[in-house]
Amino acid sequence: MKSITILFTFLLFACSSNSKKESGSNQPANSEKPNVNQVRLTDEQFKSINIKLGNIEIRGLSGNIKARGVLDVPPQNLVSISAPLGGFVKSTELLQGMRVKVGQVVVVLEHPDYIQMQQDYLESKSQLEFLENEYNRQLDLSKENVNALKSLQLSKSNYFGMKAKVEGLKAKLKLVNINATDIEKGEIKNTVTIVSPINGFVSEVNVNLGMHVNPTDVMFRLVDTEHVHAEAQVFEKDIPKLKIGQLARIYLSNETHERLAKVYLIGKEISSERTIRVHCHLEGEDSNLIPGTYFSAIIETGSTDVPALPESAIVNYEGKHYVFVERDAANHLYELLELEVGASRDGYTQISSSQNFETYKGKFVVEGGFQLLNVLKNAEE
């Protein structure tokens, strides 16, 4: 009986000792155990990072619309060169990218019809002089009642009919850049020249020597890049936010800096992709811009009061936006929370008002967030 009592006392002592060891653990009784999105700093880490806390503020930030588009030029700055009467290409020196000036010869064409047209003009011009004299003679005779009225009407019809023909041929000659005055001096040409109507660059060449071109064929395309504008495509849901004069930030696909523009025109037709065209004028002309270049744009829609955090509080990781909040000040415990962001201005970034952050009032990490992210990711590794 005595031995049983000693054994029971020993077991009771052992259980009591184990209980004391568990309660005497190094883990503080009131501390939280970190999860995968939490990081606990040592005292040395806390002092070196120099964390500062802040809170959500209500700021007047500009809302924005995201859009995409291409650079373009006005219709009057884009010219397609065709042969008004067709012909064979005799010579041209144009290459893609070359600069051209107003009045510069872009192509020389030849065709037998050019000679025939000039010949027809000279013959008609000669007949016109005869018919004019005959009409005047019949007019004088009619005043003296010598001739019949029918003769006067016939001479009048022949004269004005030939006059119309001469004027028509003269207009055709002008169309192919042939001066009728030179023809009257006996200078008949077998070639015609076509000149550039604008200053600009050659963007397209579709001919070669000896090639026959029709009036409907486009031989060259010329573009004047002095007035390049941005044609943005905005989705249907954002149309009510658009106004003339809004600021647009343009980011070209081949550049790293932004260009500023202003909304100049808003289209009135929705495309099959449920977008509308927005015409924006760039600030500062740049003739080096190339029409057709793709860009992304942010159109600012005006200032509104929204909840915001300092930009230094927002950390980016794998394409998402996060912020750290303090969970346990005594044990330097911080938690990483995902959030949705909007416009940025004057060092502040809009956050979604639909997210509930009331429980973290005054506990947002506004400085030191990136260092906390590094510590968290290193701990995971």
C-alpha positions as CSV (number, residue, x, y, z in Angstrom):
1,M,0.0,0.0,0.0
2,K,2.9,2.3,0.8
3,S,4.5,1.6,-2.6
4,I,1.3,2.5,-4.4
5,T,1.1,5.8,-2.6
6,I,4.7,6.7,-3.5
7,L,4.1,5.8,-7.2
8,F,0.9,8.0,-7.4
9,T,2.8,10.9,-5.8
10,F,5.6,10.6,-8.4
11,L,3.2,10.6,-11.4
12,L,1.4,13.6,-10.0
13,F,4.7,15.5,-9.7
14,A,5.7,14.6,-13.2
15,C,2.4,15.9,-14.7
16,S,2.7,19.1,-12.7
17,S,6.3,19.6,-13.9
18,N,5.3,19.1,-17.6
19,S,2.5,21.6,-17.2
20,K,4.9,24.2,-15.9
21,K,7.3,23.6,-18.7
22,E,4.5,24.2,-21.3
23,S,3.3,27.3,-19.6
24,G,6.8,28.6,-19.3
25,S,7.3,28.7,-23.1
26,N,9.1,31.6,-24.8
27,Q,6.0,32.5,-26.9
28,P,4.1,35.4,-25.3
29,A,0.7,34.4,-24.0
30,N,-1.2,37.2,-25.7
31,S,0.7,37.2,-29.1
32,E,-0.8,36.0,-32.4
33,K,0.7,33.2,-34.4
34,P,1.7,34.6,-37.9
35,N,-0.1,33.3,-41.0
36,V,1.3,33.2,-44.5
37,N,0.4,36.9,-45.0
38,Q,1.8,38.1,-41.7
39,V,5.4,39.0,-40.7
40,R,6.8,39.4,-37.2
41,L,9.9,41.6,-36.9
42,T,12.6,41.2,-34.3
43,D,13.5,44.3,-32.3
44,E,16.6,44.9,-34.4
45,Q,14.6,44.6,-37.7
46,F,11.9,47.0,-36.4
47,K,14.5,49.6,-35.5
48,S,16.3,49.3,-38.9
49,I,13.2,49.5,-41.1
50,N,11.8,52.6,-39.3
51,I,8.2,51.9,-39.9
52,K,5.7,54.8,-39.9
53,L,1.9,54.4,-39.6
54,G,-0.9,56.5,-41.1
55,N,-4.6,56.4,-42.0
56,I,-6.9,56.6,-45.0
57,E,-7.5,60.2,-46.0
58,I,-10.2,61.8,-48.2
59,R,-8.5,63.5,-51.1
60,G,-9.7,65.3,-54.2
61,L,-8.3,63.0,-57.0
62,S,-9.0,62.9,-60.7
63,G,-11.0,60.0,-61.9
64,N,-9.8,58.4,-65.2
65,I,-10.8,56.4,-68.2
66,K,-8.4,53.8,-69.7
67,A,-8.4,53.7,-73.5
68,R,-6.3,52.5,-76.4
69,G,-5.9,53.8,-80.0
70,V,-3.6,54.8,-82.8
71,L,-2.0,58.0,-84.0
72,D,-3.6,59.4,-87.1
73,V,-3.6,62.5,-89.3
74,P,-6.5,64.6,-90.6
75,P,-7.8,63.7,-94.1
76,Q,-6.3,66.8,-95.6
77,N,-2.9,65.6,-94.5
78,L,-3.1,62.2,-96.1
79,V,-2.9,62.1,-99.9
80,S,-3.3,59.3,-102.4
81,I,-1.7,60.0,-105.8
82,S,-3.4,58.5,-108.8
83,A,-3.2,59.0,-112.6
84,P,-6.3,61.0,-113.6
85,L,-6.3,59.6,-117.2
86,G,-4.1,56.5,-116.7
87,G,-0.8,55.9,-118.5
88,F,2.6,54.1,-118.3
89,V,5.1,55.0,-115.6
90,K,8.1,56.5,-117.4
91,S,10.1,57.7,-114.3
92,T,9.9,58.2,-110.6
93,E,12.5,58.7,-107.8
94,L,10.3,58.2,-104.8
95,L,11.0,55.7,-102.0
96,Q,9.2,55.1,-98.8
97,G,10.2,57.5,-96.1
98,M,11.4,60.2,-98.5
99,R,10.4,63.8,-97.9
100,V,8.5,65.7,-100.6
101,K,7.6,69.3,-101.0
102,V,4.6,71.0,-102.6
103,G,5.0,71.1,-106.4
104,Q,7.7,68.4,-106.5
105,V,7.4,66.0,-109.4
106,V,6.5,62.5,-108.0
107,V,6.0,60.6,-111.3
108,V,6.2,61.1,-115.1
109,L,3.6,59.2,-117.2
110,E,3.4,58.7,-120.9
111,H,0.6,57.5,-123.2
112,P,-0.5,58.0,-126.9
113,D,-3.8,59.4,-125.6
114,Y,-2.0,62.4,-124.2
115,I,-0.9,63.3,-127.8
116,Q,-4.3,62.7,-129.2
117,M,-6.0,64.9,-126.6
118,Q,-3.6,67.8,-127.4
119,Q,-4.3,67.3,-131.1
120,D,-8.0,67.4,-130.5
121,Y,-7.7,70.6,-128.5
122,L,-5.8,72.4,-131.3
123,E,-8.3,71.3,-134.0
124,S,-11.3,72.2,-131.9
125,K,-9.7,75.6,-131.0
126,S,-9.2,76.3,-134.7
127,Q,-12.8,75.3,-135.6
128,L,-14.0,77.5,-132.7
129,E,-12.5,80.6,-134.3
130,F,-14.2,79.9,-137.6
131,L,-17.6,79.2,-136.0
132,E,-17.3,82.3,-133.9
133,N,-16.8,84.4,-137.0
134,E,-19.7,82.7,-138.8
135,Y,-22.0,83.3,-135.8
136,N,-21.1,87.0,-135.7
137,R,-21.7,87.3,-139.5
138,Q,-25.1,85.6,-139.2
139,L,-25.9,87.9,-136.2
140,D,-25.1,91.0,-138.3
141,L,-27.2,89.7,-141.2
142,S,-30.2,89.0,-139.0
143,K,-30.2,92.6,-137.8
144,E,-30.6,93.7,-141.4
145,N,-33.3,90.9,-142.0
146,V,-31.1,89.5,-144.8
147,N,-30.8,85.8,-143.6
148,A,-33.3,83.3,-142.2
149,L,-33.7,82.9,-138.4
150,K,-32.8,79.2,-138.9
151,S,-29.4,80.0,-140.2
152,L,-28.7,82.2,-137.2
153,Q,-29.8,79.5,-134.7
154,L,-27.7,76.9,-136.5
155,S,-24.5,79.0,-136.4
156,K,-25.2,79.8,-132.8
157,S,-25.6,76.1,-131.9
158,N,-22.4,75.2,-133.7
159,Y,-20.4,77.9,-132.1
160,F,-21.5,77.3,-128.5
161,G,-21.2,73.6,-128.9
162,M,-17.6,73.9,-130.1
163,K,-16.9,76.4,-127.3
164,A,-18.0,73.8,-124.7
165,K,-15.9,71.1,-126.3
166,V,-12.8,73.4,-126.2
167,E,-13.3,74.3,-122.6
168,G,-13.8,70.6,-121.7
169,L,-10.5,69.6,-123.5
170,K,-8.8,72.5,-121.8
171,A,-9.9,71.2,-118.3
172,K,-8.7,67.7,-119.1
173,L,-5.3,69.1,-120.1
174,K,-5.1,71.0,-116.9
175,L,-6.0,67.8,-115.0
176,V,-2.8,66.1,-116.3
177,N,-0.8,69.3,-115.7
178,I,-0.5,70.3,-119.4
179,N,-0.7,74.1,-120.1
180,A,-3.1,74.8,-123.0
181,T,-1.2,78.0,-123.8
182,D,2.0,76.0,-124.5
183,I,0.0,73.8,-126.9
184,E,-1.2,76.8,-128.8
185,K,2.4,77.7,-129.3
186,G,3.0,74.3,-131.0
187,E,4.5,72.5,-128.0
188,I,2.9,69.0,-128.0
189,K,4.1,66.7,-125.2
190,N,4.0,62.9,-125.1
191,T,4.4,62.8,-121.3
192,V,2.7,64.3,-118.3
193,T,4.0,65.0,-114.8
194,I,2.1,64.6,-111.5
195,V,3.3,66.8,-108.6
196,S,2.9,66.6,-104.8
197,P,0.0,68.7,-103.4
198,I,1.5,68.7,-99.9
199,N,4.7,68.8,-97.9
200,G,5.3,65.5,-96.2
201,F,6.7,62.0,-96.5
202,V,6.1,59.1,-98.8
203,S,4.4,56.4,-96.9
204,E,3.6,54.0,-99.7
205,V,4.9,53.2,-103.2
206,N,2.9,50.9,-105.5
207,V,4.5,51.4,-109.0
208,N,7.6,50.6,-111.0
209,L,9.0,51.7,-114.3
210,G,6.9,50.6,-117.3
211,M,3.9,49.7,-115.3
212,H,0.5,50.7,-116.7
213,V,-1.8,52.4,-114.1
214,N,-5.5,53.1,-114.3
215,P,-7.2,56.2,-112.9
216,T,-8.5,54.1,-110.0
217,D,-5.0,52.8,-109.0
218,V,-3.2,54.4,-106.1
219,M,0.4,55.0,-107.1
220,F,1.7,56.7,-104.0
221,R,0.5,57.7,-100.5
222,L,1.9,60.9,-99.0
223,V,1.4,61.9,-95.4
224,D,2.0,65.3,-93.7
225,T,3.0,64.6,-90.0
226,E,2.9,68.2,-88.9
227,H,-0.5,67.7,-87.3
228,V,-0.6,64.1,-85.9
229,H,-3.5,63.5,-83.5
230,A,-4.5,60.6,-81.2
231,E,-7.7,58.6,-82.1
232,A,-8.6,56.8,-78.8
233,Q,-11.2,54.0,-78.5
234,V,-13.4,54.4,-75.3
235,F,-15.8,51.8,-74.1
236,E,-19.5,52.5,-74.1
237,K,-19.8,52.4,-70.3
238,D,-17.4,55.3,-70.0
239,I,-19.1,57.6,-72.5
240,P,-21.1,59.7,-69.9
241,K,-17.8,60.6,-68.2
242,L,-16.3,62.2,-71.4
243,K,-16.2,65.9,-72.0
244,I,-14.5,68.2,-74.5
245,G,-11.2,69.6,-73.1
246,Q,-10.4,66.8,-70.7
247,L,-6.7,66.0,-70.2
248,A,-5.4,62.7,-71.8
249,R,-2.1,61.1,-70.9
250,I,-0.8,59.3,-74.0
251,Y,1.8,56.4,-73.7
252,L,3.2,55.3,-77.1
253,S,4.1,51.7,-77.5
254,N,7.7,52.7,-78.5
255,E,8.3,55.3,-75.8
256,T,8.6,55.2,-72.0
257,H,7.5,58.8,-71.2
258,E,4.0,60.2,-71.4
259,R,2.7,62.8,-73.9
260,L,-0.2,65.2,-73.0
261,A,-3.2,65.7,-75.1
262,K,-6.7,67.2,-74.8
263,V,-10.1,65.7,-75.9
264,Y,-11.1,67.7,-79.0
265,L,-14.0,65.7,-80.5
266,I,-16.2,62.9,-79.2
267,G,-17.7,60.5,-81.8
268,K,-21.4,60.0,-82.2
269,E,-21.4,56.4,-83.3
270,I,-20.7,53.2,-81.3
271,S,-18.7,50.5,-83.2
272,S,-19.4,46.8,-83.2
273,E,-16.8,46.4,-80.4
274,R,-19.0,48.7,-78.3
275,T,-16.5,51.6,-78.3
276,I,-16.6,55.2,-79.4
277,R,-13.9,57.2,-81.1
278,V,-12.4,60.1,-79.2
279,H,-10.3,62.6,-81.1
280,C,-7.4,64.1,-79.0
281,H,-5.0,66.9,-80.0
282,L,-1.4,66.4,-78.7
283,E,0.3,69.3,-76.9
284,G,3.3,70.3,-79.0
285,E,3.6,69.2,-82.7
286,D,6.2,66.5,-83.4
287,S,6.8,65.7,-87.1
288,N,8.8,62.6,-86.0
289,L,5.6,60.8,-84.9
290,I,4.4,58.0,-87.2
291,P,0.7,57.6,-88.0
292,G,-0.5,54.1,-87.1
293,T,1.5,53.9,-83.9
294,Y,-0.4,52.2,-81.1
295,F,-0.8,53.9,-77.7
296,S,-2.5,53.5,-74.4
297,A,-4.2,56.5,-72.7
298,I,-5.6,57.7,-69.4
299,I,-8.3,60.3,-69.8
300,E,-8.8,62.4,-66.6
301,T,-12.5,63.0,-65.9
302,G,-12.3,65.6,-63.2
303,S,-11.5,65.8,-59.4
304,T,-13.7,64.0,-56.9
305,D,-13.3,63.3,-53.1
306,V,-12.2,59.7,-52.7
307,P,-10.5,57.6,-50.0
308,A,-6.7,57.6,-50.6
309,L,-3.4,56.4,-49.1
310,P,0.1,57.8,-49.7
311,E,1.7,56.2,-52.7
312,S,4.5,55.0,-50.4
313,A,2.0,52.8,-48.6
314,I,1.0,50.8,-51.7
315,V,3.3,47.8,-52.6
316,N,3.1,45.9,-55.9
317,Y,3.7,42.2,-56.1
318,E,3.0,39.9,-59.1
319,G,0.7,42.5,-60.7
320,K,-1.4,43.1,-57.6
321,H,-1.6,46.0,-55.1
322,Y,-1.2,45.5,-51.3
323,V,-0.8,47.4,-48.1
324,F,0.6,46.4,-44.7
325,V,-1.4,47.0,-41.5
326,E,-0.2,46.6,-37.9
327,R,-1.8,43.7,-36.0
328,D,0.2,43.6,-32.8
329,A,2.4,46.6,-31.9
330,A,4.1,45.0,-28.9
331,N,5.3,42.1,-31.0
332,H,5.9,44.0,-34.2
333,L,3.3,41.9,-36.1
334,Y,2.1,43.1,-39.5
335,E,-0.3,41.7,-42.1
336,L,-0.4,42.1,-45.9
337,L,-3.8,43.0,-47.3
338,E,-4.8,43.1,-51.0
339,L,-6.6,46.2,-52.2
340,E,-8.0,47.9,-55.4
341,V,-6.5,51.2,-56.5
342,G,-7.6,54.0,-58.8
343,A,-6.2,57.3,-59.8
344,S,-3.0,58.8,-58.4
345,R,-2.1,62.5,-57.9
346,D,0.1,64.6,-55.6
347,G,1.6,61.5,-53.9
348,Y,-1.7,59.9,-53.1
349,T,-3.5,56.9,-54.6
350,Q,-7.2,56.2,-54.6
351,I,-8.3,53.0,-53.0
352,S,-11.7,51.2,-53.4
353,S,-14.3,52.6,-51.1
354,S,-16.1,49.2,-51.1
355,Q,-13.4,47.6,-49.0
356,N,-13.8,47.8,-45.2
357,F,-10.7,49.1,-43.5
358,E,-12.4,50.6,-40.5
359,T,-10.8,48.1,-38.1
360,Y,-7.3,49.2,-39.2
361,K,-7.8,52.9,-38.5
362,G,-4.4,54.6,-37.9
363,K,-2.6,51.3,-38.4
364,F,-1.7,51.5,-42.1
365,V,2.1,51.2,-42.8
366,V,2.8,54.3,-44.9
367,E,6.6,54.0,-44.8
368,G,8.5,50.7,-44.8
369,G,6.1,48.6,-46.7
370,F,8.6,47.4,-49.3
371,Q,11.0,46.3,-46.6
372,L,8.2,44.4,-44.9
373,L,7.4,42.7,-48.2
374,N,11.0,41.6,-48.6
375,V,11.1,40.2,-45.1
376,L,7.8,38.3,-45.7
377,K,9.0,36.8,-49.0
378,N,12.4,35.8,-47.6
379,A,10.7,34.1,-44.7
380,E,8.5,32.1,-47.1
381,E,11.5,31.0,-49.0
